[in-house]
Amino acid sequence: MENDKFTVLKNSVQALIDCLAAKNSIEAQVQLQQSSELLDELLDLSESDEDLIKISHYQVLLNQLHQKIVSKPE
């Protein structure tokens, strides 16, 4: 089940990247919020160090994508 949650997070992040590629900043912000919520949920439920490492990688990626969204003009 834990793997399924990371799959859902991965798909959500990919949708965010797709929105950025399509230059759809508004939808990208929505996807970023959804991805962040999924990540927060995983962080709350994680018990293993391996999960925490995966989560930290996604946190860095989401922070970089957030900067990309913020830096793009509407």
N, C-alpha and C positions, 0 to 999 in steps of 0.2 A: 504494500500500500504506500509506503514511503516513496518508493520509486515512482508510483503514479503521480504523487504530488509534485515531484521534481519534473515530471513530464509535462504536467499542466503548467508549471512555472516556465519551463523552457518554451512551450508553445505561446504563452502570453508574451514573453520577451521577444520571440520571433515576430509576433504580430506588431509589437511596438517598433521593431526595426523596419518592418515592412511599411508602416505608416510614415516613418522618417524618410524612407526611400521614395515614397510617393509624395513627399512634401506636404503631408497632412498633419500639421502641428496640433490641431485640436484633438483629433482622434489619438494622436501619439500621447498627449497628456492623459487622456482617459485610460489608455493601455498602460501607461506608466503607473497610474494610481492603482489599477487592478493588479499589476505585477508586484507592486510594493506591498499591497495587502496580502497577497499570497506568500510573499517572502516573510512578512511579519508573522503570519500564521505558522509557517514552517519553523521559524526561529523559536516561537513559543513552544512548539511540540517536539523539537529536536532533543535527542538524548545522546547521540554518539558524536564523537569528534569528527568523524568522516562527514556527517551531515553538516556540522558547523563549518567545515572547510568549504563544502559546496555552497553553502549559504553565503559565506563571505565573498566567494567569487561572484555570485549573482549580485551582491550588494555593490561591489565595485563596478560591475557592468551597468547596473541601474543608475548609479551616480554619474557615470560617464554619459549615459544616454540622456539623463536629465540635463546635464550641461549642454549637450547638443541641442536639445529642445529649447532651452533658455537662450542660447546664442543665436538661434535662427530668427530672422525677422518674419513677422506674420505676412 
